[in-house]
Amino acid sequence: MDSGERVGPQMKTVPEILKEIRPEFDFTNSRDFIADGMLDSFDVMKMVAALDKNFGISIQGVDIVPENFRNQETIAALLRKNGVKP
């Protein structure tokens, strides 16, 4: 049964990365992960590391601010800024 198998390395999506970092939260219904208490500063750093590794980028320190991690749209904008099409 190979319906769920993937060939070769597969990049994770932003929602998959969020779910790995904080599996207890449903990120789909939040407009502000920080204000809603879903991500703290440590989680943001884990997110940066996961995004860097997953997408082969290096997010600059000046971009590691809460405003870039408020929701999936702001994270996608950060990825676009770093040359990724999320």
HUWOJO-V655340 format. One record per pair of residues at least 24 apart in sequence whose ideal C-beta (glycine too) atoms are under 6 Angstrom apart, sorted by the first residue. I is the first residue (numbers start at 1). J is the second residue. D is the distance in Angstrom with one decimal. If there is no record, write none. Layout:
i->I j->J d->D
i->I j->J d->D
This chain:
i->11 j->54 d->5.5
i->12 j->54 d->5.3
i->14 j->72 d->5.6
i->14 j->75 d->5.3
i->17 j->50 d->4.8
i->21 j->46 d->5.2
i->31 j->71 d->5.5
i->32 j->70 d->4.8
i->34 j->66 d->4.8
i->34 j->70 d->5.8
i->44 j->69 d->5.1
i->55 j->84 d->4.7
i->57 j->82 d->4.4
